[in-house]
Amino acid sequence: MKKAKAHFPKIRPIAYEGPKSANALSFKHYNPDEVIDGKTTTAHLRFSIAYWHAFRGVGSDPFGPGTIVRPWEKGTDAVSIARIRMDAAFEFFQKIRAPFWCFHDRDIAPEGRTLAQSNRNLDRLVDHAKDHQKATGVKLLWGTANLFSNRRYMCGASTNPDAHVFAYAAAQVKKALDVTQQLGGENYVFWGGREGYETLLNTNLRREQDHLAAFLHMAVDYAKSISFKGQFLIEPKPKEPTKHQYDFDVASGIAFLRTYGLEKHFKFNIETNHATLAGHTFAHEIEVAAAAGMLGSIDANAGDELLGWDTDQFNTNVRELTLAMISILRAGGLGSGGLNFDAKLRRPSIDPEDLFHAHIGGMDAYALAFKLARRILADGKLEQFVANRYASYDAGYGRDIAQRRLGFRELNKLVLTKLGEPKPCSGRQEYLENLLAQYLANGA
């Protein structure tokens, strides 16, 4: 393809220079080429750039319009602007050394006056993206459809009380699946941004959940018909913009999928900020998904607990990320998923260079957490402590309990005749927190 104009001419590809480097535009902990257990760090972490925040974010918030004005956002033809924007995006992907990207359909191509026109716009940009992917080697982690921004979706998409809106949403997702497959997307995400309710006074909750399940079954059927091999992912979020969303957290998502016979087709895309909005820790949501064999991918960001809404900040909390990485590694990794930076610049961070600083910080924090988690698991102290704590279920009557060979009558007799009163055993939480702190202090 024709070489595009440089949009970040003063910034060279970000290099790994180690923890002692004073160069702000370098990696301190993320060494993309380092080989660990036969795979590069790039292959282990599978970083992805979120197109909507990195290249559609303008620094707006609920109290004011955008503050960020990019030099490539010029002109009157929306499709031409979108092409130049994509040129800038792929230059950034290369220079930040991210192997993946992801998008909503309306992120990369402008919406037209009709669905047919929107589809034509999307096709033109998908062709452009194909050329960039071929030239750069950057791959698509996942695609999705924006079923929440347009006015038509103000009362939901698949849960909308109007069947016409349901049908429109189905047509939009069909096209989004088509283009995700064309671009080799390894996953497809369903985020029900408005699949919930504002008030029960005008809501038939059972019908809305039935319709949501029908929509997902239709998606599964269509994916099979086009031989789409990517993994379907559900992204939970408890609230905002609706008061209550049906995919509240991972646990409620699992219950929904099992209720409607969808559990074999979906895993979870877990976002840190959404976990905290649901009143959980990031690691908790990972553990719940992993316990069900449904851990899929991660939206790597953070919220501000003092604000209580979806701030989508870059996460540099190494302690939190280390606990998350321990859970991810225990689960055997993310498979076709990855670590997607669903995070945006702060409102006053208006320079193009700020995009690099933000992603460098996030990538370094996750890379350090990955190394710390590997060391903690390799040392085995934490794993052995947990194993010892549950060791009574590994033999004797404890094993019989775990294997459901005993019932209340047998256990009642056992306690009355042999066991007596249990001896309390300390959980030693403070010791374990000190142990974690020691690992964090000593570094990877």
C-alpha positions in Angstrom: 0.0 0.0 0.0 1.1 3.6 -0.5 3.1 4.9 2.4 1.0 7.3 4.5 2.1 10.6 5.9 3.8 10.4 9.3 1.5 11.6 12.1 4.0 11.1 14.9 7.2 12.1 13.1 9.2 13.0 16.2 8.5 9.7 18.0 10.5 6.6 17.2 9.3 3.0 17.9 9.3 2.6 21.7 12.3 0.5 22.8 12.9 -1.5 26.0 15.6 0.2 28.0 15.1 -1.3 31.4 14.1 -0.1 34.9 17.0 2.3 35.2 16.4 4.3 32.0 15.5 8.0 32.3 13.9 8.1 28.9 10.2 8.7 29.4 9.5 7.3 25.9 10.9 3.8 26.6 9.7 0.6 28.2 11.1 -0.1 31.7 9.5 -3.5 32.2 7.9 -4.5 28.9 10.4 -6.2 26.7 8.5 -7.4 23.7 11.2 -9.6 22.4 12.1 -11.3 25.7 11.4 -15.1 25.5 9.8 -16.7 28.6 8.8 -20.3 28.6 9.3 -20.5 24.8 7.1 -17.5 24.0 7.9 -13.8 23.7 6.5 -11.4 26.2 4.4 -10.0 23.3 2.8 -13.4 22.9 2.2 -13.8 26.6 0.5 -10.5 27.2 -1.2 -9.9 23.8 -1.7 -6.1 24.3 -4.4 -4.5 22.2 -5.2 -0.8 21.6 -8.9 0.3 21.9 -9.7 2.4 18.8 -12.6 4.2 20.4 -10.5 5.7 23.3 -7.1 6.1 21.6 -8.4 7.5 18.2 -12.0 8.6 18.8 -11.6 10.0 22.4 -11.8 13.7 22.5 -11.5 14.3 26.3 -15.1 14.9 26.9 -16.9 14.1 30.2 -20.4 14.5 31.6 -19.8 18.1 32.3 -18.1 19.4 29.2 -17.3 18.8 25.5 -14.0 17.6 24.1 -10.7 19.2 24.7 -8.5 17.1 22.4 -8.1 18.2 18.8 -6.0 15.9 16.6 -4.2 17.3 13.6 -5.5 14.6 11.3 -9.2 15.4 12.1 -9.5 17.9 9.3 -11.8 18.1 6.2 -15.4 17.8 5.3 -15.7 14.2 4.0 -16.2 11.9 6.9 -14.9 8.8 5.1 -11.7 10.5 4.0 -11.1 11.7 7.5 -11.7 8.2 8.8 -9.1 6.8 6.4 -6.5 9.4 7.6 -7.4 8.6 11.2 -6.8 5.0 10.5 -3.4 5.8 9.0 -2.5 7.6 12.3 -3.8 4.7 14.3 -1.7 2.0 12.6 1.4 4.2 12.9 0.7 4.4 16.6 0.1 0.6 16.9 3.5 0.0 15.3 5.4 2.6 17.3 3.9 1.5 20.6 4.6 -2.1 19.6 1.1 -3.5 20.2 0.3 -6.7 18.4 -3.5 -6.2 18.4 -6.2 -3.6 18.0 -10.0 -3.7 18.4 -13.0 -1.5 17.5 -16.7 -0.9 17.4 -18.1 -0.6 13.8 -18.9 3.1 14.2 -15.4 3.8 15.6 -13.8 3.2 12.3 -16.4 4.3 9.8 -19.0 7.1 9.9 -22.7 6.2 10.3 -24.7 7.0 7.2 -28.3 8.1 6.7 -29.4 4.5 6.2 -28.0 1.1 7.2 -27.0 0.4 3.6 -24.9 3.6 3.5 -23.4 2.8 6.9 -22.4 -0.6 5.5 -20.8 0.9 2.4 -18.8 3.3 4.6 -17.7 0.4 6.8 -16.7 -1.7 3.8 -14.4 1.0 2.5 -12.6 1.3 5.9 -12.4 -2.4 6.4 -10.6 -2.6 3.0 -8.2 0.1 4.3 -7.7 -1.8 7.6 -6.9 -5.0 5.6 -4.1 -3.2 3.8 -2.7 -1.8 7.1 -2.9 -5.2 8.8 -1.1 -6.9 6.0 1.6 -4.2 5.9 2.2 -4.0 9.7 1.4 -7.5 11.0 -1.0 -6.0 13.6 -4.0 -8.3 14.1 -7.6 -7.8 15.2 -8.2 -9.0 18.8 -11.9 -8.4 18.5 -14.7 -6.5 16.8 -18.1 -5.4 18.0 -21.1 -3.2 17.1 -22.0 0.0 18.8 -25.6 -0.6 19.9 -25.7 2.2 22.5 -24.8 5.6 21.0 -27.5 6.2 18.4 -30.9 7.6 19.5 -32.6 4.5 18.2 -31.0 2.5 21.1 -32.1 4.8 23.9 -34.2 2.0 25.3 -31.8 -0.8 24.5 -31.0 -2.9 21.4 -32.0 -6.5 21.8 -34.0 -5.6 25.0 -35.8 -2.8 23.3 -39.6 -2.9 23.6 -39.9 -2.2 19.9 -39.2 -5.2 17.6 -38.1 -2.8 14.8 -35.1 -1.7 16.9 -34.3 -5.4 17.7 -34.3 -6.1 14.0 -32.1 -3.2 13.2 -29.6 -4.2 15.9 -29.5 -7.7 14.5 -28.7 -6.4 11.0 -25.9 -4.2 12.5 -24.4 -7.1 14.4 -24.6 -9.3 11.3 -22.5 -6.8 9.4 -20.1 -6.4 12.4 -19.6 -10.2 12.5 -18.9 -10.2 8.7 -16.2 -7.5 8.9 -14.7 -9.1 12.1 -14.3 -12.3 10.2 -12.9 -10.5 7.1 -10.2 -8.9 9.3 -9.3 -12.2 11.0 -10.7 -11.1 14.4 -10.0 -13.7 17.1 -13.0 -12.8 19.2 -16.3 -10.9 19.0 -17.6 -8.9 22.1 -21.1 -8.2 23.2 -21.3 -5.3 25.5 -24.9 -4.5 26.4 -24.4 -0.8 27.0 -28.2 -0.1 27.3 -29.4 -3.6 27.8 -31.1 -2.9 31.1 -33.7 -0.6 32.6 -34.2 2.8 34.1 -37.5 2.0 35.9 -39.6 -1.1 36.5 -42.7 1.0 36.0 -42.4 0.6 32.2 -40.3 -2.7 32.0 -41.2 -6.3 31.5 -38.0 -7.7 32.8 -38.7 -11.4 31.8 -39.5 -10.5 28.2 -36.4 -8.3 27.9 -34.2 -11.1 29.1 -35.9 -13.6 26.8 -35.3 -11.3 23.9 -31.6 -10.8 24.8 -31.2 -14.5 24.9 -32.9 -14.9 21.5 -30.6 -12.3 20.1 -27.5 -14.1 21.3 -28.8 -17.4 20.0 -29.3 -15.8 16.6 -25.7 -14.5 16.7 -24.4 -18.0 17.5 -26.5 -19.5 14.6 -25.2 -16.8 12.2 -21.6 -17.3 13.2 -21.9 -21.0 12.5 -23.5 -20.3 9.1 -20.5 -18.2 8.0 -17.9 -20.5 9.7 -16.8 -17.8 12.1 -14.3 -19.5 14.5 -13.7 -16.6 16.9 -14.7 -16.7 20.5 -17.9 -14.9 21.6 -17.3 -12.7 24.7 -19.8 -11.1 27.1 -18.6 -7.9 28.9 -20.4 -7.4 32.2 -21.2 -4.0 33.7 -23.5 -3.3 36.5 -24.8 0.2 35.8 -24.2 3.4 33.9 -25.8 4.4 31.6 -28.8 2.4 32.8 -29.6 2.0 36.5 -29.5 -1.8 36.2 -27.9 -3.8 33.4 -28.7 -7.5 32.9 -25.1 -8.4 32.6 -24.4 -7.0 36.1 -21.2 -9.0 36.8 -19.6 -12.3 35.8 -21.7 -14.4 38.3 -25.0 -13.0 37.0 -23.7 -13.4 33.4 -22.9 -17.1 34.0 -26.4 -17.6 35.5 -28.0 -15.9 32.5 -26.0 -17.9 30.0 -26.8 -21.2 31.8 -30.5 -20.4 32.1 -30.8 -19.9 28.3 -28.5 -22.7 27.2 -25.7 -20.4 25.9 -22.9 -21.3 28.3 -21.0 -23.3 25.7 -20.7 -20.4 23.3 -19.6 -17.5 25.4 -16.8 -16.5 27.7 -16.2 -13.2 29.5 -14.4 -10.0 28.6 -13.6 -8.6 32.1 -13.0 -4.9 32.6 -11.4 -3.7 35.8 -13.5 -0.5 36.1 -16.7 -2.5 35.6 -15.6 -5.0 38.3 -15.2 -2.2 40.9 -18.5 -0.6 39.9 -20.2 -4.0 40.7 -18.6 -3.9 44.1 -15.9 -6.5 43.3 -12.2 -6.6 42.9 -10.6 -7.2 39.5 -9.2 -10.5 40.7 -12.6 -11.6 42.0 -14.2 -11.3 38.6 -11.3 -13.2 37.0 -11.5 -16.0 39.5 -15.3 -16.4 39.1 -15.0 -16.6 35.3 -12.0 -19.0 35.6 -13.8 -21.3 38.0 -16.5 -21.7 35.4 -14.0 -22.2 32.6 -15.3 -19.0 31.0 -12.3 -16.6 31.3 -11.9 -15.0 27.9 -10.2 -11.6 27.7 -9.4 -8.4 29.7 -10.2 -4.8 29.2 -7.2 -3.2 31.0 -8.2 0.0 32.8 -9.1 1.3 36.2 -11.7 3.5 37.8 -11.5 6.2 40.5 -13.1 4.8 43.6 -13.8 8.4 44.8 -15.8 9.2 41.7 -17.9 6.1 41.4 -18.4 6.2 37.6 -16.7 4.7 34.6 -13.5 6.8 34.4 -11.5 4.3 32.2 -8.1 5.3 33.4 -4.8 3.6 32.6 -4.0 1.1 35.4 -0.6 1.5 37.0 -1.5 -0.2 40.3 1.1 -3.0 40.3 -0.3 -4.7 43.4 -3.8 -4.9 41.9 -2.4 -6.1 38.6 -0.2 -8.7 40.2 -3.1 -10.3 41.9 -5.0 -10.3 38.6 -2.1 -11.8 36.8 -1.8 -14.6 39.4 -5.4 -15.4 38.8 -4.9 -15.3 35.0 -1.8 -17.5 35.1 -3.5 -20.0 37.4 -6.3 -20.3 34.9 -3.9 -21.1 32.1 -3.9 -17.7 30.5 -6.4 -15.9 28.2 -6.3 -18.2 25.2 -7.5 -16.1 22.2 -8.1 -13.1 24.4 -5.6 -10.4 25.4 -5.1 -7.3 27.5 -6.9 -4.5 25.7 -6.3 -0.9 26.8 -9.9 0.2 27.2 -8.6 3.4 28.7 -8.5 7.0 27.8 -6.4 10.1 28.3 -7.3 12.5 31.1 -9.2 15.6 29.9 -6.2 17.9 30.1 -3.8 15.5 28.3 -4.2 17.0 24.9 -0.8 16.3 23.1 -0.4 13.3 20.8 2.7 12.4 22.8 0.4 11.8 25.8 -1.0 8.7 24.0 2.5 7.2 24.2 3.1 8.0 27.8 -0.3 6.6 28.8 0.1 3.3 27.0 3.8 2.9 28.0 2.7 3.2 31.7 -0.1 0.6 31.3 2.1 -1.8 29.4 5.0 -1.5 31.8 2.7 -2.0 34.8 1.1 -5.2 33.3 4.5 -6.5 32.3 5.9 -6.0 35.8 2.8 -7.6 37.3 3.2 -10.6 34.9 6.8 -11.1 36.0 5.9 -10.8 39.7 3.0 -13.2 39.4 5.2 -15.8 37.7 7.8 -15.5 40.5 5.2 -15.8 43.2 3.7 -18.9 41.6 7.1 -20.4 40.9 8.2 -19.9 44.5 5.1 -21.8 45.6 4.7 -20.3 49.1 1.3 -18.9 48.4 0.1 -21.9 46.4 1.3 -24.3 49.2 -0.4 -22.2 51.9 -3.8 -22.4 50.0 -3.3 -26.2 49.4 -2.5 -26.8 53.0 -5.6 -24.8 54.1 -7.9 -27.2 52.1 -5.8 -30.3 52.7 -8.5 -31.9 55.0 -10.6 -32.5 51.8 -7.8 -34.5 50.2 -8.1 -37.7 52.3 -10.4 -39.6 54.6 -13.9 -38.3 55.3 -13.0 -34.9 53.8 -12.4 -36.5 50.4 -15.6 -38.4 50.8 -17.4 -35.1 51.3 -15.8 -33.6 48.2 -16.8 -36.7 46.2 -20.4 -36.6 47.6 -20.0 -40.1 49.2 -21.4 -38.9 52.6 -24.6 -37.3 53.6 -26.0 -35.5 56.7 -26.7 -38.8 58.5 -23.2 -40.1 58.2 -21.6 -36.8 59.0 -23.8 -36.4 62.0 -22.8 -39.8 63.4 -19.1 -39.0 62.7 -19.2 -35.7 64.6 -21.1 -37.3 67.5 -18.9 -40.4 67.9 -15.4 -39.4 66.7 -14.7 -35.8 65.6 -16.3 -33.6 68.3 -15.6 -29.9 68.2 -13.5 -28.5 65.4 -10.2 -26.7 66.3 -10.1 -23.2 64.8 -7.3 -22.6 62.4 -6.0 -19.1 61.5 -6.4 -17.8 58.0 -3.1 -15.8 58.5 -4.3 -13.0 56.2 -1.8 -10.5 57.6 1.1 -12.9 57.0 0.0 -13.4 53.4 -0.4 -9.6 52.8 3.2 -9.1 54.1 4.4 -11.9 51.9 2.8 -10.2 48.8 4.3 -6.9 49.9 7.8 -8.5 50.1 7.5 -9.7 46.5 6.3 -6.3 45.4 9.2 -4.6 47.2 11.9 -6.9 45.8 10.6 -6.6 42.2 10.7 -9.1 39.5 
